Amino acid sequence: MATTQAEQGQPAASRRNEKVGQVVSTKMQKTIVVEVEMRKAHPKYKRIVRSTKKFYAHDEQNSARMGDMVRIRETRPMSKLKRWSLEEIVRRSSLSQIEDTAHEPVN
């Protein structure tokens, strides 16, 4: 008898697509723009070709900052361009930490 992953206590594997990229804009409210870099071998010349694509992602708490490395997950359409949501912040940018210290009041 076959048992599913949920019955075994493991989380079910999601069929939604996930991507990891860098935040390039946080100027909108609850929205971030994530640039994902794809590397692919050229079909004829076999050289690695780098291409980038931008995705609009929903960020409910406005927690992501410029330069952060984030994981986004495919979701239902939220607006004309927004079809992704922020899953987690993989790595904070050192640039964003410098900005935080600059905004703190000095006593």
Rosetta blueprint (number, residue, H / E / L):
1 M L
2 A L
3 T L
4 T L
5 Q L
6 A L
7 E L
8 Q L
9 G L
10 Q L
11 P L
12 A L
13 A L
14 S L
15 R L
16 R L
17 N L
18 E E
19 K E
20 V E
21 G E
22 Q E
23 V E
24 V E
25 S E
26 T E
27 K E
28 M E
29 Q L
30 K L
31 T E
32 I E
33 V E
34 V E
35 E E
36 V E
37 E E
38 M E
39 R E
40 K E
41 A E
42 H L
43 P L
44 K L
45 Y L
46 K L
47 R L
48 I E
49 V E
50 R E
51 S E
52 T E
53 K E
54 K E
55 F E
56 Y E
57 A E
58 H E
59 D L
60 E L
61 Q L
62 N L
63 S L
64 A L
65 R L
66 M L
67 G L
68 D L
69 M E
70 V E
71 R E
72 I E
73 R E
74 E E
75 T L
76 R L
77 P L
78 M L
79 S L
80 K L
81 L L
82 K E
83 R E
84 W E
85 S E
86 L E
87 E E
88 E E
89 I E
90 V E
91 R E
92 R L
93 S L
94 S H
95 L H
96 S H
97 Q H
98 I H
99 E H
100 D H
101 T H
102 A H
103 H H
104 E L
105 P L
106 V L
107 N L
